[in-house]
Amino acid sequence: MKLNKASELIRLRIALIIGGCLVVGFMVADYMLLPADMHQLYTFDRLLLQLPIIFLMVAGSYWRGFAQYKHYLFTFLLIALTYSNYWLIWVCWHNFKFDFPYEGTILYAYYCVFALGIPFKMALMASTVNVIGFAVLMYIAPVYGDRVLISTAFVSGSLFVCAYAKYRLDRGLALLEKTNHKLLKLSKYDPLSNLLNRRALREESTKLLAFSRRHNASIAILMIDLDDFKKYNDSFGHQQGDEAIRRQSAMMKAVFKREADILGRYGGEEFIVVLSGVTEAQVKERCEALLQAWEDEEMPHAKDAKHNNMSCSIGAVLINNTESTNIDLLIDDADKALYQAKEAGKACYVLSPRR
């Protein structure tokens, strides 16, 4: 995330510098258009007003709070550049009776909105302020003669088209981001339990094992299985079976609350929890808490089930030396411990000896 923010700031600085270079480039063309006696005025506006504002923004981008306020600053930049242009149009007309072109007003808007990323609401606000300013300018200084109305309409239309285009772009990007988030969630999470799916579970567990290895920390894997789940499904139906899986998921989230705890649905009624940096006492405590959660739930089971109420069995493995193991071996050990728990009567846990 920090890298992305740094890259975005670099991109914005480059965009600002390019904007300054464009102003200089247009100066060359404008000098050829303007009468010689207006060059000093024009140079003052561009070199002492517009360019300093732009490069002040470049310098401000090194401020720690720039990213938080950048949209406000760029909106101010757009309005400031536009009104400096209005001032130049007015002075050129008032002092020299020269109708300086207004196209820069439109260019500033499109560049600030799309190159600097001013969001829609601020783009709309800036467009409104700039249109009002242009209308007032045309009222007090009818620079373009019989073209005043069409010029005002053209500037107004161009600025509001710019704002509307930004609205469509922002909306499209928001929908795309929302869709990508949904796709990412579908690719990583089991839709029924809202836990990690088997593939994502293995990926995250492998990362946690590597972390434990680097930091010489213990790692534990718990394999959890709902007891006599097929009998429950046959007796109460698959919808109730789905509800039992959701309840198992909720219980796991209530017991395993650490940010680093990895919870996943391994398949069917089987679940896996991966823990790092835990002791044997902590693993036992969490196994007992999970078993107790089902006891407190008092969900009636099938008549031919081992226990009257729904329960789960847990097989757990805890190791301190992670150098010579991998996730598949640990899951296999937890599965063997789960089998022992089933053989011991279900609704219990078995913790493999510490290795």
Phi, psi and chi 1 to 4 in degrees:
 res  aa     phi    psi   chi1   chi2   chi3   chi4
   1 MET       -  -45.1  179.0   66.6   79.6      -
   2 LYS   -61.2  -39.7  -71.0 -177.1  178.2  179.3
   3 LEU   -63.6  -40.6 -178.0   60.4      -      -
   4 ASN   -64.0  -40.9  -70.3  -21.2      -      -
   5 LYS   -65.2  -41.6  -72.9 -177.4  177.9  179.5
   6 ALA   -63.5  -42.0      -      -      -      -
   7 SER   -64.3  -38.6  -60.5      -      -      -
   8 GLU   -65.9  -39.9  174.4   64.0    9.6      -
   9 LEU   -64.1  -40.6  -78.5  176.3      -      -
  10 ILE   -62.7  -42.9  -67.5  172.2      -      -
  11 ARG   -61.3  -41.5 -174.6 -164.2   68.9   78.1
  12 LEU   -67.4  -39.2  -69.8  173.9      -      -
  13 ARG   -61.5  -44.3  -71.6 -173.6 -163.9  119.3
  14 ILE   -62.0  -41.3  -66.6  172.9      -      -
  15 ALA   -63.1  -40.7      -      -      -      -
  16 LEU   -64.4  -43.1  -74.3  166.0      -      -
  17 ILE   -64.7  -40.9  -67.1  170.5      -      -
  18 ILE   -61.9  -39.9  -69.5  174.2      -      -
  19 GLY   -60.1  -42.5      -      -      -      -
  20 GLY   -62.7  -40.1      -      -      -      -
  21 CYS   -65.2  -35.5  -67.1      -      -      -
  22 LEU   -64.6  -39.9  -72.4  174.1      -      -
  23 VAL   -59.9  -44.8  170.9      -      -      -
  24 VAL   -62.9  -41.0  173.2      -      -      -
  25 GLY   -62.2  -42.4      -      -      -      -
  26 PHE   -68.5  -27.5  -80.5  106.2      -      -
  27 MET   -59.5  -41.9  -75.2  178.8   66.0      -
  28 VAL   -59.7  -44.9  175.5      -      -      -
  29 ALA   -68.4  -40.2      -      -      -      -
  30 ASP   -67.0  -33.7  -72.9  -20.3      -      -
  31 TYR   -60.2  -32.0  -81.9  132.3      -      -
  32 MET   -74.6  -24.9  -61.2  173.1   63.3      -
  33 LEU   -84.6  -39.7  170.2   70.2      -      -
  34 LEU   -79.7  147.3  -65.3  172.0      -      -
  35 PRO   -63.0  152.9  -19.8   30.9      -      -
  36 ALA   -59.5  -34.3      -      -      -      -
  37 ASP   -73.2   -5.5   56.7   -9.1      -      -
  38 MET  -103.2   -2.8  -66.3  175.8   56.3      -
  39 HIS   -62.4  -40.0  -74.7 -177.0      -      -
  40 GLN   -63.8  -44.2 -175.6  176.7   -2.2      -
  41 LEU   -61.2  -46.5  171.6   66.6      -      -
  42 TYR   -63.0  -42.5  179.0   80.1      -      -
  43 THR   -62.0  -40.1  -58.3      -      -      -
  44 PHE   -60.1  -46.5  172.4   81.2      -      -
  45 ASP   -63.1  -44.9  178.5   73.9      -      -
  46 ARG   -78.9  -47.3  -65.9  -49.9 -166.3 -114.9
  47 LEU   -83.8  -27.5  -65.3 -174.7      -      -
  48 LEU  -108.6   -7.5  -61.9 -179.1      -      -
  49 LEU  -118.4  -63.2  -69.0 -180.0      -      -
  50 GLN   -71.6  -51.7  -67.8 -165.8    0.4      -
  51 LEU   -62.3  -42.4  -74.7  177.6      -      -
  52 PRO   -59.6  -36.7  -27.3   36.8      -      -
  53 ILE   -64.0  -42.4  -66.7  173.7      -      -
  54 ILE   -64.4  -47.4  -66.8  172.3      -      -
  55 PHE   -76.2  -19.0  -72.5  107.3      -      -
  56 LEU   -66.2  -36.2 -176.4   63.2      -      -
  57 MET   -66.6  -39.3  -71.7  -69.3  167.3      -
  58 VAL   -60.8  -45.9  175.8      -      -      -
  59 ALA   -65.0  -38.5      -      -      -      -
  60 GLY   -66.4  -22.2      -      -      -      -
  61 SER   -66.1  -13.7   67.6      -      -      -
  62 TYR   -88.7   -4.5  -69.3   92.9      -      -
  63 TRP   -72.0  139.9  171.3   45.7      -      -
  64 ARG   -60.8  -34.7 -177.2  175.6  -62.9  178.6
  65 GLY   -91.9    9.9      -      -      -      -
  66 PHE   -60.8  -44.4 -178.6   81.2      -      -
  67 ALA   -59.4  -34.5      -      -      -      -
  68 GLN   -70.9  -33.8 -178.6  179.4   -2.4      -
  69 TYR  -112.2   10.7  -62.9  102.1      -      -
  70 LYS   -59.1  -37.8   63.3 -178.6 -179.6 -178.8
  71 HIS   -65.7  -39.1  -63.4  -44.8      -      -
  72 TYR   -65.6  -42.1  -62.6   98.2      -      -
  73 LEU   -65.8  -40.6  -65.8  171.0      -      -
  74 PHE   -70.8  -32.2  -69.1  153.8      -      -
  75 THR   -65.8  -42.5  -57.0      -      -      -
  76 PHE   -60.9  -41.5  165.5   78.1      -      -
  77 LEU   -59.5  -45.6  172.6   65.7      -      -
  78 LEU   -60.4  -47.5  170.6   55.0      -      -
  79 ILE   -65.8  -41.7  -65.7  172.7      -      -
  80 ALA   -63.4  -45.4      -      -      -      -
  81 LEU   -63.2  -41.2  -68.5  176.2      -      -
  82 THR   -64.2  -44.9  -59.2      -      -      -
  83 TYR   -73.4  -26.1  -86.2   76.1      -      -
  84 SER   -67.2  -33.5   77.0      -      -      -
  85 ASN   -69.6  -39.4 -145.5   47.9      -      -
  86 TYR   -60.4  -41.5  -69.6  167.3      -      -
  87 TRP   -60.7  -42.6  174.1   81.8      -      -
  88 LEU   -65.3  -41.1 -178.2   62.2      -      -
  89 ILE   -60.4  -44.6  -67.8  171.9      -      -
  90 TRP   -65.1  -46.1 -178.2   81.1      -      -
  91 VAL   -66.2  -40.7  173.6      -      -      -
  92 CYS   -61.2  -39.3  -73.9      -      -      -
  93 TRP   -75.3  -43.6 -179.0   83.0      -      -
  94 HIS   -68.6  -42.1 -174.4  -91.9      -      -
  95 ASN   -92.8  -30.1  -67.4  -10.4      -      -
  96 PHE  -123.3   -1.7  -57.9   95.9      -      -
  97 LYS    53.4   38.6  -61.6  -55.6  177.5 -176.4
  98 PHE  -110.8  128.6 -178.1   84.2      -      -
  99 ASP   -88.7   88.2   54.1  -19.3      -      -
 100 PHE   -67.3  135.9 -170.5   84.0      -      -
 101 PRO   -65.7  150.5   21.6  -31.6      -      -
 102 TYR   -99.6    0.4   56.6   77.1      -      -
 103 GLU   -58.9  -26.7  -75.8   79.4   -0.8      -
 104 GLY   -58.4  -31.8      -      -      -      -
 105 THR   -57.5  -42.6  -61.4      -      -      -
 106 ILE   -73.2  -41.9  -59.5  168.7      -      -
 107 LEU   -61.2  -44.1  178.1   63.1      -      -
 108 TYR   -58.7  -43.2  -62.8  145.0      -      -
 109 ALA   -62.4  -50.0      -      -      -      -
 110 TYR   -66.3  -37.6  -83.3   82.2      -      -
 111 TYR   -69.2  -46.2 -165.5   84.5      -      -
 112 CYS   -67.0  -37.3  -70.3      -      -      -
 113 VAL   -72.9  -44.7  168.6      -      -      -
 114 PHE   -96.5  -37.3  -66.4  105.4      -      -
 115 ALA   -80.1  -36.2      -      -      -      -
 116 LEU   -98.1  -10.7  -60.2 -179.5      -      -
 117 GLY    79.9   32.2      -      -      -      -
 118 ILE   -61.8  127.7  -64.8  176.1      -      -
 119 PRO   -70.2  166.6   23.4  -31.6      -      -
 120 PHE   -55.2  -51.1  161.5   67.1      -      -
 121 LYS   -61.4  -40.0  -70.4 -176.4  178.5  179.5
 122 MET   -73.9  -33.7  -68.1 -173.6  179.4      -
 123 ALA   -63.9  -39.9      -      -      -      -
 124 LEU   -65.4  -42.7 -178.8   61.3      -      -
 125 MET   -63.0  -45.8 -176.4  -89.6  -70.3      -
 126 ALA   -63.6  -40.5      -      -      -      -
 127 SER   -61.5  -42.6  -64.3      -      -      -
 128 THR   -62.4  -47.0  -57.3      -      -      -
 129 VAL   -61.0  -42.1  171.1      -      -      -
 130 ASN   -72.0  -36.0  -70.0  -17.6      -      -
 131 VAL   -66.2  -43.3  165.4      -      -      -
 132 ILE   -59.6  -44.4  -68.9  172.4      -      -
 133 GLY   -61.1  -41.0      -      -      -      -
 134 PHE   -67.8  -40.0 -169.8   81.4      -      -
 135 ALA   -63.4  -41.7      -      -      -      -
 136 VAL   -64.0  -42.6  170.5      -      -      -
 137 LEU   -59.4  -43.6  174.2   63.9      -      -
 138 MET   -68.1  -26.1  -68.1  -61.4   98.2      -
 139 TYR   -75.1  -44.9  177.9   76.4      -      -
 140 ILE   -85.4  -18.9   64.0  174.8      -      -
 141 ALA  -143.6   86.2      -      -      -      -
 142 PRO   -70.1   69.4   25.5  -33.1      -      -
 143 VAL   -56.5  -40.7  178.0      -      -      -
 144 TYR   -99.8   16.6  -53.7  112.0      -      -
 145 GLY    58.4 -126.0      -      -      -      -
 146 ASP   -72.5   -1.3   58.0   -2.9      -      -
 147 ARG  -100.6   10.0  -66.8  179.8  -72.5  116.3
 148 VAL   -60.6  -48.9  163.6      -      -      -
 149 LEU   -64.9  -45.5  -71.4  178.8      -      -
 150 ILE   -68.2  -33.6 -169.4   63.8      -      -
 151 SER   -66.5  -43.3  -62.1      -      -      -
 152 THR   -63.4  -42.4  -56.1      -      -      -
 153 ALA   -64.7  -39.7      -      -      -      -
 154 PHE   -66.3  -45.3 -176.8   78.5      -      -
 155 VAL   -62.7  -45.7  168.9      -      -      -
 156 SER   -61.0  -47.8  -58.0      -      -      -
 157 GLY   -62.3  -42.2      -      -      -      -
 158 SER   -64.1  -43.1  -62.1      -      -      -
 159 LEU   -68.4  -39.1  -65.1 -175.4      -      -
 160 PHE   -77.2  -28.9  -75.9  114.9      -      -
 161 VAL   -63.9  -39.9  164.7      -      -      -
 162 CYS   -59.4  -47.3  174.0      -      -      -
 163 ALA   -64.4  -41.8      -      -      -      -
 164 TYR   -66.4  -39.0  179.4   68.4      -      -
 165 ALA   -61.7  -37.4      -      -      -      -
 166 LYS   -67.4  -35.5 -168.2   60.0  168.4   66.0
 167 TYR   -60.8  -47.3  162.7   74.7      -      -
 168 ARG   -63.7  -39.7  -66.3  -64.5  -58.8  -90.1
 169 LEU   -66.1  -47.6  179.3   61.9      -      -
 170 ASP   -61.3  -42.0  -73.7   -7.4      -      -
 171 ARG   -65.0  -42.2 -174.6  170.1  179.9  -90.3
 172 GLY   -63.7  -41.2      -      -      -      -
 173 LEU   -67.5  -37.3  -70.1  174.1      -      -
 174 ALA   -65.0  -42.5      -      -      -      -
 175 LEU   -65.2  -39.3  -70.6  172.8      -      -
 176 LEU   -64.3  -42.9  180.0   62.1      -      -
 177 GLU   -64.4  -40.3 -176.3  177.4   -4.6      -
 178 LYS   -64.0  -41.9 -174.6  176.9 -179.9 -179.7
 179 THR   -65.3  -43.3  -58.9      -      -      -
 180 ASN   -61.8  -38.2  -74.3  -20.3      -      -
 181 HIS   -63.8  -41.4  178.6   74.1      -      -
 182 LYS   -65.3  -42.3  -72.6 -177.9  177.5  178.9
 183 LEU   -64.5  -40.4  -70.1  173.8      -      -
 184 LEU   -63.0  -41.5  178.8   62.8      -      -
 185 LYS   -65.0  -41.6 -173.3  171.9 -177.8  179.7
 186 LEU   -64.9  -32.7  -73.2  172.3      -      -
 187 SER   -76.7  -19.6   70.5      -      -      -
 188 LYS  -112.0  -26.0  -68.0 -173.7   65.9  175.0
 189 TYR  -116.6  144.0  -70.0   89.4      -      -
 190 ASP   -75.3  123.5  169.0   61.9      -      -
 191 PRO   -65.7  -26.7   21.8  -32.0      -      -
 192 LEU   -78.9  -48.7  179.3   59.0      -      -
 193 SER   -92.5  -16.6   64.4      -      -      -
 194 ASN    60.3   26.3 -156.7   28.7      -      -
 195 LEU  -104.2  169.5  -59.3  176.4      -      -
 196 LEU   -57.7  140.0  -68.5  173.3      -      -
 197 ASN   -78.7  178.1   59.3   31.4      -      -
 198 ARG   -61.6  -42.1 -173.8  165.9 -177.0  160.7
 199 ARG   -66.9  -48.4  180.0 -176.3   59.9   80.9
 200 ALA   -66.4  -34.9      -      -      -      -
 201 LEU   -59.8  -44.4  172.5   65.8      -      -
 202 ARG   -66.7  -40.7 -165.9  178.8 -172.2  -72.5
 203 GLU   -63.4  -48.2  -70.3  177.1   -2.1      -
 204 GLU   -67.6  -35.2  -64.6  -59.6  -41.0      -
 205 SER   -66.6  -39.4  -60.4      -      -      -
 206 THR   -62.8  -39.6  -59.1      -      -      -
 207 LYS   -65.1  -41.8  -67.9  177.1 -175.9  177.1
 208 LEU   -68.0  -35.8 -171.6   59.8      -      -
 209 LEU   -64.1  -41.9  176.6   59.5      -      -
 210 ALA   -63.2  -39.6      -      -      -      -
 211 PHE   -63.0  -45.4  173.9   85.5      -      -
 212 SER   -62.1  -37.8  -58.9      -      -      -
 213 ARG   -65.5  -42.7 -170.5  172.4  -67.9  142.5
 214 ARG   -65.5  -35.4  -73.1 -164.4  -54.9  -89.5
 215 HIS  -102.4   10.3  -64.7  -85.6      -      -
 216 ASN    53.7   45.1 -164.1   26.9      -      -
 217 ALA  -107.5  155.0      -      -      -      -
 218 SER   -73.3  162.6   64.4      -      -      -
 219 ILE  -141.3  141.3 -168.1  165.0      -      -
 220 ALA  -130.0  142.9      -      -      -      -
 221 ILE  -126.1  128.8  -69.8 -170.2      -      -
 222 LEU  -113.6  126.0  -74.9   64.9      -      -
 223 MET  -106.5  125.6 -179.6  166.7  -82.2      -
 224 ILE  -117.9  135.6  -56.2  155.1      -      -
 225 ASP  -136.5  132.0 -177.2   81.3      -      -
 226 LEU   -72.0  129.1  -68.3  174.7      -      -
 227 ASP   -72.4  133.6  -66.1  -32.8      -      -
 228 ASP    50.7   43.6  -65.1  -42.8      -      -
 229 PHE   -66.7  -35.5 -174.7   70.3      -      -
 230 LYS   -62.7  -41.0 -174.3  178.4 -176.6  -55.7
 231 LYS   -63.8  -38.4  -65.8  178.7 -179.5  179.1
 232 TYR   -64.0  -44.3 -175.2   83.9      -      -
 233 ASN   -61.8  -43.7 -101.1  -13.0      -      -
 234 ASP   -65.1  -32.6  -68.4  -17.7      -      -
 235 SER   -83.6  -40.4  -64.8      -      -      -
 236 PHE  -112.4   -8.5  -60.6  104.0      -      -
 237 GLY    95.8  162.2      -      -      -      -
 238 HIS   -71.4  -27.2  -71.8  -75.4      -      -
 239 GLN   -65.5  -41.8  -73.5 -171.7  -17.3      -
 240 GLN   -68.7  -33.5  -78.4  -59.5  109.0      -
 241 GLY   -62.7  -41.3      -      -      -      -
 242 ASP   -61.9  -38.4  -70.5  -12.3      -      -
 243 GLU   -64.6  -37.3  178.6   59.3   26.0      -
 244 ALA   -63.7  -38.7      -      -      -      -
 245 ILE   -65.5  -41.3  -72.5  173.8      -      -
 246 ARG   -63.7  -37.9  -77.6 -168.8  -74.2  -94.0
 247 ARG   -68.4  -38.6  -68.5 -165.6 -171.2 -173.9
 248 GLN   -60.0  -42.6  175.5   68.2   83.8      -
 249 SER   -60.7  -45.9  170.3      -      -      -
 250 ALA   -62.3  -39.7      -      -      -      -
 251 MET   -64.8  -41.6  -67.7  174.3 -171.1      -
 252 MET   -62.3  -42.6  -70.5  167.1   61.2      -
 253 LYS   -65.2  -31.5  -69.4  177.0 -179.0  178.0
 254 ALA   -74.0  -30.1      -      -      -      -
 255 VAL   -87.9  -42.4  171.4      -      -      -
 256 PHE  -103.9   92.8  -55.5   98.3      -      -
 257 LYS  -104.0   -9.5  -61.2  178.3 -179.6  179.4
 258 ARG   -68.1  146.8  -61.6 -172.5  -48.5  171.7
 259 GLU   -61.5  -31.7 -173.1  176.2  -13.4      -
 260 ALA   -83.0  -10.8      -      -      -      -
 261 ASP   -67.3  133.9  -65.9  -11.4      -      -
 262 ILE  -108.0  121.7  -63.5  173.5      -      -
 263 LEU  -119.9  132.6  -45.5  179.1      -      -
 264 GLY  -151.3  158.4      -      -      -      -
 265 ARG   -96.7  117.5 -174.9 -178.8  178.3 -167.0
 266 TYR   -80.0  -27.5 -164.3   61.8      -      -
 267 GLY   151.8  137.4      -      -      -      -
 268 GLY    58.9 -123.0      -      -      -      -
 269 GLU  -100.6   16.6   69.6  -85.5   20.2      -
 270 GLU  -101.7  138.1  -71.3 -174.5  -30.5      -
 271 PHE  -130.6  157.0  -57.3   82.3      -      -
 272 ILE  -133.4  140.8  -78.0 -178.0      -      -
 273 VAL  -124.5  134.2  177.1      -      -      -
 274 VAL  -119.9  126.8 -173.8      -      -      -
 275 LEU  -124.4  146.1  -49.7  171.5      -      -
 276 SER  -124.5  145.6  178.4      -      -      -
 277 GLY    68.3   37.8      -      -      -      -
 278 VAL  -116.2  157.3  -71.1      -      -      -
 279 THR   -98.7  169.4   63.4      -      -      -
 280 GLU   -61.2  -39.6 -178.4  176.7  -26.9      -
 281 ALA   -63.8  -38.7      -      -      -      -
 282 GLN   -68.1  -38.9  -70.9  172.2  -33.7      -
 283 VAL   -63.6  -45.6  172.9      -      -      -
 284 LYS   -61.4  -41.9  -70.4 -179.9  176.5  179.3
 285 GLU   -60.7  -40.8  178.2 -174.0   -7.4      -
 286 ARG   -73.2  -36.0  -76.0  162.8  174.5   74.7
 287 CYS   -62.0  -44.5  -70.9      -      -      -
 288 GLU   -65.3  -37.1  -70.0  166.6    0.1      -
 289 ALA   -64.4  -38.0      -      -      -      -
 290 LEU   -69.8  -41.4 -160.3   55.2      -      -
 291 LEU   -64.0  -39.4  -64.7  174.2      -      -
 292 GLN   -66.9  -33.5 -174.7   61.1   48.2      -
 293 ALA   -61.5  -39.2      -      -      -      -
 294 TRP   -71.3  -35.7  -89.1  117.9      -      -
 295 GLU   -61.8  -41.6  -74.0 -171.3   25.1      -
 296 ASP   -69.1  -26.7  -63.5  -20.8      -      -
 297 GLU   -68.3  -37.1 -169.4   70.0   22.9      -
 298 GLU    52.4   49.4  -64.1 -177.0  -13.2      -
 299 MET   -87.5  115.6  179.5 -172.0  -68.9      -
 300 PRO   -57.8  136.9  -23.6   34.5      -      -
 301 HIS  -100.5  178.4 -149.2  -39.1      -      -
 302 ALA   -64.8  154.0      -      -      -      -
 303 LYS   -63.1  -33.9  -68.3 -178.7  179.1  179.9
 304 ASP   -95.8   14.9   55.8  -14.9      -      -
 305 ALA   -78.0  163.2      -      -      -      -
 306 LYS   -62.7  -40.2  176.1   71.7  174.2  178.4
 307 HIS  -121.4  154.1  -60.0  -78.7      -      -
 308 ASN   -65.8  -33.6  -66.5  -29.8      -      -
 309 ASN  -113.4  155.9  -67.2  -33.5      -      -
 310 MET   -58.9  142.1  175.2   60.5   74.2      -
 311 SER  -149.4  176.1   59.5      -      -      -
 312 CYS  -134.7  159.5   71.9      -      -      -
 313 SER  -117.2  149.6  -61.7      -      -      -
 314 ILE  -131.9  131.1  -53.8  169.8      -      -
 315 GLY  -113.9  127.9      -      -      -      -
 316 ALA  -129.0  149.0      -      -      -      -
 317 VAL  -134.2  137.9   58.0      -      -      -
 318 LEU  -132.3  127.5  170.4   68.0      -      -
 319 ILE  -133.5  150.2   64.4  168.8      -      -
 320 ASN   -99.5  -37.6  -72.9  -39.8      -      -
 321 ASN   -93.5  103.9 -177.5    9.4      -      -
 322 THR   -96.8    5.3   59.7      -      -      -
 323 GLU   -66.0  -38.4  -70.2  -63.9  -28.9      -
 324 SER  -109.3   32.9   59.0      -      -      -
 325 THR  -136.5  173.2 -169.1      -      -      -
 326 ASN  -146.0  174.0   58.3   52.3      -      -
 327 ILE   -62.4  -39.5  -73.0  -61.4      -      -
 328 ASP   -63.2  -40.7  -67.2  -33.9      -      -
 329 LEU   -65.7  -40.1  -69.4  174.2      -      -
 330 LEU   -67.2  -41.2  -68.6  173.6      -      -
 331 ILE   -64.0  -38.6  -69.3  176.3      -      -
 332 ASP   -62.9  -41.7 -172.5   55.1      -      -
 333 ASP   -64.6  -41.9  -72.9  -14.6      -      -
 334 ALA   -65.3  -35.8      -      -      -      -
 335 ASP   -65.6  -39.2 -170.4   41.3      -      -
 336 LYS   -65.4  -39.7  -68.1  174.6 -178.5  175.6
 337 ALA   -65.3  -36.8      -      -      -      -
 338 LEU   -63.0  -41.2  174.8   62.7      -      -
 339 TYR   -59.9  -40.2  178.5   78.8      -      -
 340 GLN   -64.3  -37.8  -65.7  174.8   23.7      -
 341 ALA   -65.8  -37.6      -      -      -      -
 342 LYS   -65.1  -42.9  -66.1  -73.1 -172.2 -178.5
 343 GLU   -65.9  -27.6  -70.7  -66.8  -53.8      -
 344 ALA   -81.0   -0.3      -      -      -      -
 345 GLY   120.1    1.4      -      -      -      -
 346 LYS    67.3  173.9  -55.6  178.5 -178.8  178.5
 347 ALA    53.8   38.0      -      -      -      -
 348 CYS  -150.3  179.9   64.0      -      -      -
 349 TYR  -130.8  154.4   72.4   91.1      -      -
 350 VAL  -129.2  125.9  169.6      -      -      -
 351 LEU  -105.9  117.6  174.6   60.0      -      -
 352 SER   -61.8  148.8  -70.5      -      -      -
 353 PRO   -55.3  145.2  -21.5   31.5      -      -
 354 ARG   -62.2  136.9 -177.1 -166.5  -62.3 -100.2
 355 ARG  -121.6      -  -68.4 -167.8  -74.3  131.5
